[in-house]
């Protein structure tokens, strides 16, 4: 059984001379990336909750233990929270999780494009487009294809 996720270009590539194999593999490839996407959503949600928790904890700490050299205002608290190392680390974790999620969203989009391309190639094959090694079977077939495109 083929392993997916090692070479994305290969996973989304389409071999027009192996339509049956491509069609059979597409659902497995899609399932792999969809499950990865679901996990990435969970990771991003957890990272967001952790960021919120870290910010709240830091804000509460600053309000209970205000710095001696700073007048404590809403703006000061917000600035001190943003520059705290644990908040910066949590923000970086969220950015990393979102980056993975956005990449997987793009992968799902690419797989949807592969599916559409596969359907189009099957349609061409059914109409005889590939009957003579990439040439049209006849002018009549070409006319049929043009008529069907207009419908």
N, C-alpha and C positions, 0 to 999 in steps of 0.2 A: 504494500500500500504506500502511496506517495505521501510524503510529509510536506505540509504547507507552512508558509511563513518564513522559509529560509531565503527564498528569492522572490521578492514581490513582483518584479517584472515578469518572471516566469508564471507566477500565479495568475496575473491578469492578462497575459499574452494569449493570443488566439491563433491556433493553427487551422487555417481554412481547409486543409486537406484531411483533418481528423475531427470532423464535426461531431461525430457520435461520441468519441472519447471526451472531447471538450464539454459536450452536453452532460455526460455522465459525471464528470469531475466537478462541474460548476457548483452543484449543491453542496458538496463536501468542502470546497474552497470557501464558499459563502458562509457555511456553518462555522468553519474555523475562525474566520475574521469577525463574524457576528458575536461569537462567544468571547473573543478577545476584546471586542468593543464593549460588551456588557461588563466585563471585568474592569475595563478602563473607566467606565462610568462609575462603578462602585469605588474604585481607587480615587477618582476625582472628588466624589461626594465625601469620602472619608477625609481627604486632604482639606477640603473646604471646612468641614466640621472641626477638624483639628486646628485650623487657622483661627476660626471663630473662638474656640476654646482658649487658645493661647493668648489671643488679644484680650479676651474678657478677663483672664487670670492676671495678665500684666496690668491692665487698667485698674482692676480691683486692688492689686498690690500697691500701685502708685497712689491711689486715693487714700489707702490706709497708712502708707508710709511715704508722704510727700517729700521730695528732695528739699533740702534746706535752702539751696541757693536759687530756687526758681519759684515764681508766683504760680500757684496751681490754678489754671484756667482750663476750660474744655479744649482749647487749641493746644495748650502745653501738654495736656495728658495725651491727646491724639498724636502729637509729634513724638513724645517719649515712647509711646506704644509702638509706633511705626519704626523707630530706630532700634528697638530692642532686638538683640541677636536671635532670641528664640522666635520672635515674630518674623524676622527676615528669613530664617530657616524654614518656618512653616509656609511662608509665601513661596519660597523656592520649590518646596515639595509640591505645592498646588500647581505651580507653573509646569513642573515636570509631568505631573499627572495629566494636566490639560493638554500638553503637547502630545503625549501618547494618545489621548482620546481624539484629538483633531486629526492625527495621522491615520487612526483607524476609521474615523468618519470618512476621510478621503479614500481609504481602501474600499470601504463599502460602496462609495459612489463609483469608483473604478470598476468594481465587480458588477454593478448595475449596468454600466456601459458595456462591459464584456457580454452580459446577458443580451442586451439589445443588439450588439454586433453579431452575436451568435445567431439570434433569431433572423437577422437580416441575411446572413450568409446561408442559413438553411433555406430561406425564401429564394435566394438566388439559385441555389443548388436545385431546388424543386422545379424551377423554371428553366433549367438546362443551361445556365450561365457557364458552368464549369464542364460542360460535356466534352469539349475538345481541348483539354489542358489550358484552361483560362480563356478560351475564345468562345464567342457566342455560337450556338448550334446553327442558327440561321438568322437571316434578316427577320423572318416571321417571329422568332422567339424574342428578338430585340423589340419589335413592335408591340408584342404582348406585354413585355415588361414596362414599356413606356405607358401603355394604356392603363395598366394596373397601378402604376405610380400616381396617375392623375385621379384615380377613383378614390 
